[in-house]
């Protein structure tokens, strides 16, 4: 039996509306779109976004990028998908990254045992676990601010302290590495991964966390708007008063 053919999501009109959003942080539209598509489980649409970015540039106007800029686009796209894995699921990240790789020129790939822009493989062996976990804790504290101890304590007392351990490992080894994506960009990735999942309790913390990491109120609201726009293009909708369907049980959390 042949796989079900799904309707296209990424259209020229959608790309133009995302890329041209006046308040979206500069040079972020493509990886925000990629993370959203990954979490929605439409990795098949990711190549359209990537091709458009490396052919037309990461900015709001069409400019054919030189090789160095294309490489930066590719690396930021990959890193965003990696950072979305802890919140959106590793299987989805795997499918998204392989879909991205299928249309990435060889010269824009980072191969094993070669140069690593994140240096995670070096950190794993050359830094002590306590150093990495402390970096993660600092990143976590900055996101959650004055409630960080309470949030982590709740996870430690969830019935298994392994939930808190999982969060510490995720923040230490994955999320707090800002070699490719800045702290603010990393927060936008987390937002893009949470909005499609209808998890307002977690999203609320990361909306404020994006501000704590340096994003502006307008930028956070713009990312929220763009992600919802992509979700709606995929068929998601608000489910209030609707029996069944796919979408959000209420209004998506906002600042």
SULMORA-V955284 format. One record per residue. PSI is psi as a letter, one per 30 degrees, with the letter a starting at -180 (* if undefined). NEAR is the number of other C-alpha atoms within 12 Angstrom. D_LAST is the distance of its C-alpha to the last C-alpha in Angstrom with 1 decimal. Layout:
# SULMORA-V955284
[[PSI,NEAR,D_LAST] [PSI,NEAR,D_LAST]]
This chain:
# SULMORA-V955284
[[k,4,46.1] [k,4,44.0] [l,5,40.2] [k,6,38.1] [k,9,37.2] [k,14,33.5] [l,13,32.4] [k,19,31.0] [e,31,27.3] [j,34,27.3] [l,19,29.0] [e,15,29.7] [e,14,27.4] [e,28,24.4] [e,33,25.1] [e,24,25.4] [e,24,22.1] [e,39,20.2] [e,35,22.3] [g,25,22.1] [k,28,18.4] [f,21,18.4] [g,25,15.1] [k,34,15.5] [k,36,16.7] [k,26,20.5] [h,32,22.6] [f,41,20.0] [e,46,20.2] [e,53,23.1] [f,52,22.1] [e,53,18.6] [e,53,20.7] [e,55,23.2] [e,55,21.0] [e,51,19.6] [e,50,23.2] [e,49,24.4] [e,45,22.1] [f,39,22.9] [h,29,26.5] [h,35,27.6] [f,34,29.1] [f,30,31.7] [f,37,29.3] [e,43,28.5] [e,34,31.8] [e,30,30.9] [e,45,27.8] [e,44,29.8] [e,30,32.9] [e,37,31.0] [e,40,29.3] [f,35,32.6] [f,25,34.5] [f,26,32.2] [l,31,30.2] [f,38,26.7] [a,28,25.9] [f,26,25.4] [l,18,29.2] [j,16,32.0] [j,16,33.9] [j,19,35.9] [k,22,34.8] [l,17,37.6] [e,18,38.1] [e,15,36.2] [e,22,33.0] [e,30,33.6] [e,28,33.9] [e,31,30.6] [e,38,28.9] [e,43,30.7] [e,34,29.9] [e,41,26.2] [e,47,26.1] [e,41,28.1] [e,39,26.1] [e,50,22.9] [e,48,24.7] [e,41,26.1] [f,48,22.8] [f,44,21.4] [e,32,24.5] [f,30,23.5] [f,37,20.5] [f,34,22.0] [k,23,25.6] [e,20,28.5] [e,20,30.5] [e,30,27.9] [e,35,27.7] [e,25,31.5] [e,31,31.8] [e,41,29.3] [e,39,31.0] [e,22,34.4] [e,29,33.4] [e,39,32.1] [e,28,35.4] [f,21,37.5] [g,24,36.7] [k,30,36.4] [k,18,39.5] [e,15,41.4] [f,16,41.0] [g,27,37.2] [k,28,37.4] [j,23,37.4] [l,13,40.2] [k,11,41.0] [g,11,42.9] [a,12,42.0] [k,15,39.5] [j,19,36.1] [f,26,33.2] [f,28,31.2] [g,23,34.3] [e,26,33.1] [e,18,36.7] [e,17,38.0] [e,23,35.5] [e,20,36.5] [f,13,40.1] [f,13,40.1] [k,18,37.3] [k,15,37.6] [e,17,35.1] [e,17,34.2] [e,20,33.1] [e,28,30.9] [e,28,29.4] [e,22,28.8] [e,27,27.0] [e,29,24.8] [e,32,24.2] [e,24,23.3] [e,35,20.7] [e,39,19.3] [e,27,19.3] [e,28,17.4] [e,38,14.6] [f,28,14.5] [b,23,15.6] [f,16,17.3] [g,17,16.8] [e,21,18.4] [e,19,21.8] [e,16,20.7] [e,25,19.0] [e,27,22.1] [e,20,24.4] [e,19,23.1] [e,20,23.9] [f,19,27.2] [h,15,28.0] [g,14,27.0] [f,11,30.7] [k,13,31.3] [f,16,30.6] [f,17,30.7] [e,19,27.0] [e,24,26.2] [e,22,28.9] [e,21,27.4] [e,28,24.0] [e,34,26.0] [e,28,28.1] [e,29,25.2] [e,36,23.4] [e,33,26.8] [f,35,28.5] [d,40,25.9] [e,43,22.4] [f,38,23.4] [j,37,26.0] [h,28,24.7] [e,22,28.0] [e,29,26.8] [k,35,23.0] [l,27,21.3] [e,33,18.9] [e,35,16.0] [e,44,17.6] [e,44,18.0] [e,47,14.3] [e,53,13.8] [e,50,16.7] [e,48,15.3] [e,51,12.2] [e,51,14.9] [f,47,17.0] [e,42,14.7] [e,46,13.3] [f,44,16.9] [f,32,17.8] [h,30,15.8] [i,25,14.9] [e,23,11.6] [e,17,12.8] [e,24,13.1] [e,33,10.2] [e,27,7.8] [e,30,10.0] [f,41,10.2] [e,41,6.7] [e,33,7.4] [e,36,10.9] [e,39,10.7] [e,29,9.9] [f,27,12.8] [g,32,14.9] [f,23,14.8] [l,30,12.4] [l,24,10.9] [e,23,7.6] [e,21,9.8] [e,31,11.1] [e,39,8.2] [e,29,7.4] [e,33,11.2] [e,46,11.8] [e,43,9.8] [e,32,11.9] [e,41,15.0] [e,45,15.0] [e,38,14.7] [e,30,17.5] [e,41,19.7] [e,39,19.2] [e,24,20.3] [f,28,23.2] [f,28,24.2] [f,22,24.4] [l,25,21.3] [l,25,20.1] [k,22,18.3] [g,18,21.0] [k,15,20.6] [g,11,24.2] [k,13,25.5] [j,10,28.1] [a,13,27.8] [a,14,26.3] [j,21,23.8] [b,27,20.1] [k,27,17.1] [f,23,18.0] [a,18,15.1] [k,21,11.9] [k,33,10.2] [k,28,7.1] [l,25,3.8] [*,24,0.0]]
